[in-house]
Amino acid sequence: MFAAVAMDTGGIPACKPFYDKAGATYLSLVDPQNALGEAFDFDAIPNGFLIDEAGVLRYKRVGGFEVSSPATQKAIDDFLALPPAKPGEKAVVPDEKVVEAELRAALSKTPDDPASSNLALGRLLLLWSDAIGALPFLARAAALAPKSSGAHFSLGSAYLALGKKEAAAASLKTALRYDRANFVIRKQIWMIEHPDKFHPTIDWSWQRAQLAKEREAEKNDPPSLTASGSSL
């Protein structure tokens, strides 16, 4: 099965115009919380991953992935030529409602410890399109872990889902401050503040110039302000 995943805090409404314009007929998903980026540890796009029946990652290309390139086509051919995988026991997928109840119970006893519980519950509610319910937990997670890029990114996603673009951009800028190499975060900020550079067409020249401008400005920030933790 082939699937595409769009990394966009704007969710489906922001991605659908590109999907429609491309006339895509394959499965297309949207990741507004950078869950894929955290899971596969990447900070740039486009990327490609080939995963076998047992869930084993057989091929990974971070940045510059192009379906039509000969190198990519060879990698896909080699992947398809592999013998069938021997899957082990199926993973037990926890019931999300049970997880929600457990997180709420834990937070009712210790609301400030750990920050990861606030983040997990906030992300779960945001996944269910409950941005209003998610907001206080994500804000608390960001306050408890102020150098967590992942917490600030999710908080920005919640603000954007609520139509609060200025607050979303502010949270995403904080996320970027602690993960400067993350082009996924940087691009989300650009799409909020400069939508005309993405619709109806993407202005690649502007992106290169803007990136150079921002990188130059960031040199004035003390190195101590940057942190490696992209998530809790």
Buried (B, 14 or more C-beta within 10 A) or exposed (E): EEEBBBBBBBBEEBBBEBBEEEEEEEEBEBBBBBBBBBEEEBBBBBBBBBBBEEEEEBBBBBEEBEEEEEEBEEBBEEEEEEEEEEEEEEEEEEEEEEEBEBBEEBBEEEEEEBBBBBBBBBBBBBEEEBBEBBBBBBBBBBEBBEBBBBBBBBBBBBBBBBEBBEBBBBBBBBBBBBBBEBBBBBBBBBBBBEEEBBEEEEBEEBBEEBBEEBEEEEEEEEEEEBBEEBBB
